[in-house]
Amino acid sequence: MLSFVVPAHNEERLLGRTLDAIHEAATTTGEPYEVIVVDDASTDRTALVAESGNAKVVRVSHRQIAATRNSGAKAAMGELLFFVDADTRVNPEVVGKAIAAVRAGAVGGGAAIEFDKPVPFYARVLLPILVLSFRFGRLAAGCFVFCTREAFDSVGGFDEAYFGAEEVIISRALGRRGRFVILRSAVLTSGRKLRCYSARELLATLFQLARRGSKAVQRREGLEIWYGERRDDPPRDA
């Protein structure tokens, strides 16, 4: 069985499209599958959207992405786990190639990413560099990670000591257990953070992460881009 785990906090606007994409991609594989939405302390209609999208809802109050993903994995029944962000759309090609990679011996992996448009010019320039660096480093982008249940359990899941960069940590841990692949096929993820935050705000956050290293992601403070009050996505014609 394939298990798709979708962590979500106040994601009623984008979650429906994410679930539709998962169902479409999973159905094409011919494999049995399940979809689990981990509703982490949402105050909007996230749970209702999940239920109407034929997903099992697990309710938690972690407000920590690693713990939320682990709760979804704990509830999952599948031998192959897919962790998909609530604002990210998979496709049949990505899911099919992930399954093929695991059947060829990989313990897990990630994929290339594309942002929905529009995004600022600097993001369009930097994205190819980011994708190449993640592929070269064999690191999964946080919006899409897959692995076998056996490998996930062997590394203890996502490290709950961290409030961010948990996908980098588990990528490295899984890579020590076996072959960890980054697919050339891409998932489509939301560029809303790039639209909602200025380049100055984003660069300031990245500078702090680079300056303080792992200590910067061991607490929620300073990670407002991920844990602060969500800003509305600007109109696309603005």
C-alpha positions, 0 to 999 in steps of 0.5 A, a space after each residue: 500500500 502507498 500512504 500519502 501523508 499531508 501535514 496541514 495547518 489552516 490550508 482550506 484554500 489549497 488542500 483540495 487541489 493537493 488531494 485531487 492531484 494525489 488521488 489522480 496520481 495514485 489511481 494511475 499506479 494501480 496500487 492500493 493507497 490511502 491519504 492521511 491529512 494531519 490537521 495541526 491545530 487548524 482554525 479554518 475548514 481544513 478538516 472538512 476539506 480533507 474529509 470531502 477529499 476522501 482523506 483520513 483526518 488525524 487531529 494534532 496540536 503540535 505546531 511543529 512540522 516534524 512531529 506532525 509528519 510523524 503523527 501521520 506516519 504513525 497512523 499510516 498503513 502503507 509500506 511506502 510513505 509519501 510526505 506531501 505538503 498541503 500546497 503541493 501537487 504531485 503528478 502520475 510521473 513523479 509518483 510512478 518514478 518514486 515507486 520504480 526507484 524504490 523497487 530498484 532498491 532505493 530507500 527513498 528520495 525527493 523530486 525537483 520542484 516548480 513554483 506556481 506562477 507568478 514568482 519574483 524574478 530573483 526566485 526564477 533565477 535562483 530556483 534552477 541553482 537550488 534544484 541542482 544543489 539539492 540533487 547534487 547533495 541528494 537532499 529532498 525539498 520539504 514539500 515532497 519526500 518519499 521513503 520505505 516504511 522500513 527505512 523511515 522507522 530505522 532512522 526514527 522518522 523526522 527529528 522532532 528536535 527541529 522546527 525546520 530543515 527536518 527534510 534535510 536531516 531525514 534525507 541525510 539519515 536515509 542516505 546513510 541507510 541506503 540509496 537516496 534519489 532525487 527524481 528529475 521529475 518535478 512537483 508543483 508547489 505554491 510560490 505564495 511565500 515568495 509573493 507574500 514576503 519581500 526579498 529582504 525578509 526572505 534573505 534576512 531569514 536565510 542569513 540567520 539560518 546560515 549564521 546560527 546553523 542548526 540552532 536556528 531551527 531548534 526553536 520556533 522563534 525566528 521562523 515566522 515565515 513558516 510558523 507566523 500568522 499566514 499572509 494572504 497571497 496577493 492577487 495574481 494580476 497585482 
